[in-house]
């Protein structure tokens, strides 16, 4: 019988050195995001994001589908009465399946960023995918046994949320419907703050609220990736042919 996962996250005593290293890495990544040159306005770069990323819209769409499946599996961890449990069809490999989905979604996000050679903030997609893949690797790795403290995992989610939030806010300068990207960026930064608060036990969540919260984040990621894929897919549609000019007689 698998132990309740929320309790498992909190009971393991992870070494202080590991937590300090992960904290330092997160702070360094956040500093790199804040100080990135892509925040500087540059009119010549407008609409470049759409052209460069439009070729890999399908990767982002696949990432969104995988995120949606991950969100559904988080809800599977709840009984209809709200008590924490694993449903029969999810045993015994639910955690492994969730880790596999996270690694697959992370790989798609990394590939999307690398395909664009790091131009136009696409490196933020790779950063998001890298953190998501590490989270999935923790779930499937045979080296990680027993309960695990949620704090180091929460730092990975902080990196995921901050990178997506920064990408969305930067995309508001280059893509249509800038209001959507600004709202998405604000929501993602809000999730980052919540992950930090829960990871450092500033806020405590009950098991039911924990899995609903995690599912909500992956639902948000799925909607963001699918909407981004849809917008970029529309950029690949061929333009209608121009009418031939009439010559004056």
WOFEN-V387579 format. One record per backbone hydrogen bond with DSSP energy under -0.5 kcal/mol. CO is the residue of the C=O (numbers start at 1). NH is the residue of the N-H. Records with the same first field share a line. If there is no record, write none. Layout:
CO = NH + NH
This chain:
4 = 8
5 = 9
6 = 10
7 = 11
8 = 12 + 148
9 = 150
12 = 14
15 = 19
16 = 20
17 = 21
18 = 22
19 = 23
20 = 24
21 = 25
22 = 26
23 = 27
24 = 28
25 = 29
26 = 30
27 = 31
28 = 32
29 = 33
30 = 34
31 = 35
33 = 36
36 = 39
37 = 40
42 = 45
43 = 46
45 = 48 + 49
47 = 51
48 = 52
49 = 53
50 = 54
53 = 56
54 = 57
56 = 59 + 60
57 = 61
58 = 62
59 = 63
60 = 64
61 = 65
62 = 66
63 = 67
64 = 68
65 = 69
66 = 70
67 = 71
68 = 72
69 = 73
70 = 74
71 = 75
72 = 76
73 = 77
74 = 77
75 = 78
76 = 87
77 = 85
79 = 82
83 = 79
85 = 87
87 = 90 + 91
88 = 91
90 = 94
93 = 97
94 = 98
95 = 99
96 = 100
97 = 101
98 = 102
99 = 103
100 = 104
101 = 105
102 = 106
103 = 107
104 = 108
105 = 109
106 = 110
107 = 111
108 = 112
109 = 113
110 = 114
111 = 115
112 = 116
113 = 118
114 = 117
116 = 119
119 = 122
121 = 124 + 125
122 = 125 + 126
123 = 127
124 = 128
125 = 129
126 = 130
127 = 131
128 = 132
129 = 133
130 = 134
131 = 135
132 = 136
133 = 137
134 = 138
135 = 139
136 = 140
137 = 141
141 = 144
143 = 145
149 = 153
150 = 154
151 = 155
152 = 156
153 = 157
154 = 158
155 = 159
156 = 160
157 = 161
158 = 162
159 = 163
160 = 164
161 = 165
162 = 166
163 = 167
164 = 168
165 = 169
166 = 170
167 = 171
168 = 172
170 = 173
171 = 174 + 175
177 = 180 + 181
178 = 182
179 = 183
180 = 184
181 = 185
182 = 186
183 = 187
184 = 188
185 = 189
186 = 190
187 = 191
188 = 192
189 = 193
190 = 194
191 = 195
192 = 196
193 = 197
194 = 198
195 = 199
196 = 200
197 = 202 + 203
198 = 201
206 = 210
207 = 211
208 = 212
209 = 213
210 = 214
211 = 215
212 = 216
213 = 217
214 = 218
215 = 219
216 = 220
217 = 221
218 = 222
219 = 223
220 = 224
221 = 225
222 = 226
223 = 227
224 = 228
225 = 229
226 = 230
227 = 231
228 = 232
229 = 233
230 = 234
231 = 235
232 = 235 + 236
233 = 236
234 = 237
